[in-house]
């Protein structure tokens, strides 16, 4: 009996304990209600800052410069001695936030990821300048080689509104009209931000088919141009084309840029080297003048043939008449561009996509409905629609016009170069990685074995992460701006600082 009473006493529930549990539960419910009243971004921010690994997450994002759309990888790397099996160094994402590591997206377009586009522009500047001034494995003697900076444009597909530095667009004494009753002249003075600039005076007269087909064959036309340059040089030197490589090497680096009329044009660096590449000099007859003659002849004579079709007739595409070429000198001299100026010019445009110039989109379209919904002007929409229509022809299937309708039919790379011109993007990235790792990087060699296992596990940010990353990216941009101003001040006022 006493035992039963003892057990009953043990099971007795204290009123104070009940009140405490009730208060605790009420507090939890109150917190839940407050959280539910917050926005999704605020709830996500609370979760993020209360994560024990929040500091490490910020370190990762700072390491990738505030990339707007990072790639997440999961895995490990182990570096060991090949003879003894001793582990020299190892890394695993097991201890990282979410057991993953953030890496840069490396997108060159500023409209997609501005931090990565700045890095890509810097790499492009180094790549182009190395081929003009030396460095990055290229001897400095290339500064004395014949070099040109050439601009090749698309032909006219119809008159468009243009900016002429304060002058009238297309003044005409009379008032001529096209077959559709539209004026063929324009007496307005357009500014750079005028939405009319680049639009055709008469959309019905504009050769949209020719425009799209020129874009689709621009890469082939460039190949024909480089071949014509080499043939002309071989003829000038009195040697067979097949043996030109025994006497000199022609190196190119070009960048593609959309004009306001939504047509691609190319800026190209052309350089003459000896048979051993940048470290050797071209023969005496291969002068700057000979190179200029070869480039001008190639621009005027090279063309590409479009497949014959009853839908548009036989077409032959070539370069436009607005050809320009200038020699490149080691130092700025009057209006002749220097190597650094050319490199900066190329780097400026390599980060721009079709959307930045209003000449298309940075993302593919999958239907006519996507084209109708695209946030572009009527001229660009007509070009995209022409790509879609021509892309349905069997004879043009190989041009892949529909998959590239967002880019108005142009499917080439923004920047290309010949193999011997200079260094590569991969080499620049490896050099940057080695610099960051410093002395901590294990020595590479036959006695070292590296075993890596990595897999893709995601991309992008949550709402709170995106807000924080924006601030990190702005801090990085401000730091670069301050550093640049400090260097400029030191160069100008160094003796007074």
Secondary structure as UniProt FT lines:
FT   HELIX           2..10
FT   HELIX           15..37
FT   HELIX           40..49
FT   TURN            52..53
FT   HELIX           54..63
FT   TURN            64..65
FT   STRAND          71..81
FT   TURN            82..84
FT   STRAND          87..92
FT   HELIX           93..95
FT   HELIX           97..99
FT   STRAND          101..103
FT   TURN            110..112
FT   HELIX           114..133
FT   TURN            136..137
FT   HELIX           140..144
FT   STRAND          147..152
FT   TURN            165..166
FT   TURN            179..180
FT   TURN            192..193
FT   TURN            195..198
FT   TURN            203..205
FT   HELIX           208..216
FT   HELIX           218..237
FT   HELIX           241..246
FT   STRAND          249..258
FT   TURN            260..261
FT   STRAND          264..274
FT   TURN            275..276
FT   TURN            278..279
FT   TURN            284..285
FT   HELIX           288..301
FT   STRAND          303..305
FT   TURN            310..312
FT   STRAND          316..319
FT   STRAND          324..327
FT   TURN            334..335
FT   HELIX           339..350
FT   TURN            354..358
FT   HELIX           368..373
FT   HELIX           378..390
FT   TURN            391..392
FT   HELIX           394..399
FT   TURN            401..404
FT   HELIX           405..407
FT   TURN            408..409
FT   STRAND          415..417
FT   TURN            419..420
FT   HELIX           425..437
FT   HELIX           438..440
FT   TURN            446..447
FT   STRAND          448..459
FT   HELIX           463..493
FT   HELIX           494..496
//
